[in-house]
């Protein structure tokens, strides 16, 4: 086993375990942060080694794209979680250029694959390149919007951190199964139980995003209600002032 392959496998195993623990621990707790840090380091090892192997050891364009995309997601997600002020910096601009190049290259490879007789490239069908290339371009668009707005804070920052950490965990799970389905017996594969963790993670991610953004929408309504209450209070004060003025005028 080559050192790169060993790094990839060990990073994937540790990433799956630490990612599962980060999901289960209460958000904001020390245990969640510790598990998240281990997940970040392990996923950096897994994705960077995958990109290296796909570029130099076992050439595969889709795996290279996915390695770069996973590395980008987990890195930007981890940085978003640690940066409380949410202000974009040089790192975010470099990350934007990387994921933009990854997406455009993926789309170009998709067209190249579609132009071949087998409609594939490196034994990967053209739709794979288009799908992951589009995901990368959507991430670039989200980064561009974030930078243009001067960064994300509050619920937007939490949502960005959440899905950018959960998506790499989902990718790692899919890489294990069905990516490495040969490691499991046919009897176990036929039960479809191996797909349950991926479905649960997807459901958890969607539920958490909806909850975070809904809470944000609820908080946005509070200032409006508060302003209406202040106006009402001001109106009562004016009425009281009129009564006082009338009484004073009647006295004099």
Secondary structure, DSSP 8 states (H G I E B T S, - for coil): --HHHHHHHHHHHHHHHHHHHHHHS-TTSHHHHHHHHHHHHHHHHHHHHHHHIIIIIS--HHHHHHHHHHHHHHHHHHHHHH-SS----HHHHHHHHHHHHHHHHHHHHHHHHHTSTTSEETTEEHHHHHHHHHHHHHHHHHHHHHHHTT---HHHHHHHHHHHHHHHHHHHHHHHTTTTGGGS-HHHHHTTGGGHHHHHHHHHHHHHHHHHHHHHHHHHHHHHHHHHHHHHHHHHHHHHHHHHHHHHHHH-
